[in-house]
Amino acid sequence: MVKRWLYKPIPPKEQIETLSRQLNINQYLTAILIQRGITTYEAAHHFFRPQLSDLHDPFLMTDMEQAVARLHYAIENNEKILVYGDYDVDGTTAVALVYSYLKNFYPHCDFYIPDRHKEGYGVSEAGIRYATENNVELIIALDLGIKASDMVKFAYHQGIDFIICDHHLPDEAIPQAVAVLDPKRPDCDYPFKELSGCGIGFKLIQGYARTHREEHEIFDYLDLVAVSIASDIVPINGENRVLSFYGLQKLNQNPRPGLKALRDISGIKADQDVSGVVFTLGPRINAAGRVDHGRAAVELLVAESEDEANEMAGKINSTNDLRREFDVNITEEAIAMIEGNESLRTAKSTVLFKNTWNKGVIGIVAARCVERYYRPTIILTESNERITGSARSVAGFNLYDAIEQCSDLLEKFGGHKYAAGLTLLPQNLAAFQQRFEEIVAATLTDDMRIPIVDIDLPIHLDLINPRFFNILKQMAPFGPENQKPVFESRGLQVANSLSSFKDKHMRFLVGQSGSDQIFTVMAFDLIEHYARLQNGDMFRMAYTIEENTFNGNTSIQLRAKDIKFD
């Protein structure tokens, strides 16, 4: 697939030189910092040396005082508390965090995860009934609830109060809960808007601990927050950088039994970074809610003994294997549907429906279809006499806005710019497919149809050495808004050892004209360039710089993101 290389503007030379002298680091690395908005010595210090003291005061969040006061009242009066969360990684880690924290000192609490297949996303009537039957007086809703006005009202009439901890965009009307913690509500001046759902739960217990207990207790839960930040693809800057930095330390040095068990069963030996969480731990935690029930994920994450955790991790790993099978089979069906239909092949969007598809994996299938066809995609299936779906977008296209323009055809919807969920009645399916395609066709530009490779800087291979790489590593954790730097080098040739594997990947040694430096390159999904590389053609390459450890030896290698020939 042809990709478009976009070069970030190189900062002014004088600015680079000044900050480079102050920091005593390479000017190329300084330029990368400035590109990320780090323009002063003080900002660089906070970036390279994040501190827990950098976390914002939780009481800067609208309704935090009310939330802490209501939680304390419940505890003082021995009320039954129900911790209620979504079935995905963000929701289950959030529930595990708040529930575990409370259980340490308060026995009258329980947790609830809705059944994806029977109840769907959000606060459900079944969940409220469960709370009523179990004499719950306070529900703490995590990673959901911002659009649950009707359910909050229903619960109130049952004698149940709500504290909502959510990070999704609200409707015009905020639910009439005791407290609604959501930095994205328009009347909230909290300095950082991009916390995960689990991150909001963390701020709630931080507020409670600061007021009624010891704040240091809460930092033991940062491994859960780090997993949520990585898996929910939220920006890893600002407060999230601090939470991720210390959360990954906890995950790698002293994780809770459930996360340790998942690491062990996944065969992970090296320290986990954000990418490692996204591709190993996250999918396994998600699998419980996708294929079976999200409650199993919470039970694993709150496990107190290694034996208990290992047993549950084994079951969840088996569930993940089943998830993979569903994922592969449905993706193949979806691709066959597109390839077998001329109008689907040439459309600007993909909207596919089959009533037998597993609801739990349609989001993954949507992402797979985007990877292949690179256009806004919605995968739909049937659930509880409704059609429900997951949507994924491409860079630059606001998927949420496009779906919102179809709101009169939908029962409900929610999400973000690049990922969303929706529910509609079967009789509205054809009209929705047509409307969505029309909206995408009118707003999706030709440039948006071409995958982008963002390039930070062009460099010469001679620049790459252990000191350069060591400073580069300190820019982690990497993720949205702080991606791993991508470099471009020109005048390259295969030096030796060109080989392919799995019919789609390559490995080779690369050299550059005028340089003695030779690096190993891993080129995933770039087999289309094999013949020209074999011919010895000169090329330029966009790549990241990685570390590889093999047989106890650690070396620097390059990971190709794209190759173009001169």
ABEGO torsion letter per residue (X at the ends): XBBBBBBBBBBBAAAAAAAAAAAGBBAAAAAAAAAAGBABAAAAAAAABBBAAABBBAAABBGAAAAAAAAAAAAAAGBBBBBBBBABAAAAAAAAAAAAAAAAABABBBBBBBBAAAAEBEBBAAAAAAAAAAGBABBBBBGBGAAAAAAAAAAAAAGBBBBBBBABBBBABBBBBABBBBAABAABABABAABBAAAAAAAAAAAAAAAABBAAAAAAAAAAAAAAAAAAGBBBBEAAAAAAAAAAAAAAABBBAAAAAAAAAAGBABBBBAAAAAAAAAAAAAAAAAABBAAAAAAAAABABAAAAAAAAAAAAAAAAAAAAAAAAAAAAAAAAAAABAAAAABABBBBBBAABBAAAAAAAAAAAAAAAGBBBBBBBBBGGBBBBBBBBBBGBBAAAAAAAAAAABABBBEBAABBBBBBBAAAAAAAAAAAAAAAAAABBAAAABBBBBBABBBBAAABBAAAAAAAAAAOBBEBGBBBBBBBBBGBBBAEGBBBBGGABBBBBBBBBGBABBBBBBBBGAAAAAAAAAAGBBBBBBBBBBBBBBGGBBBBBBBBABBBBX
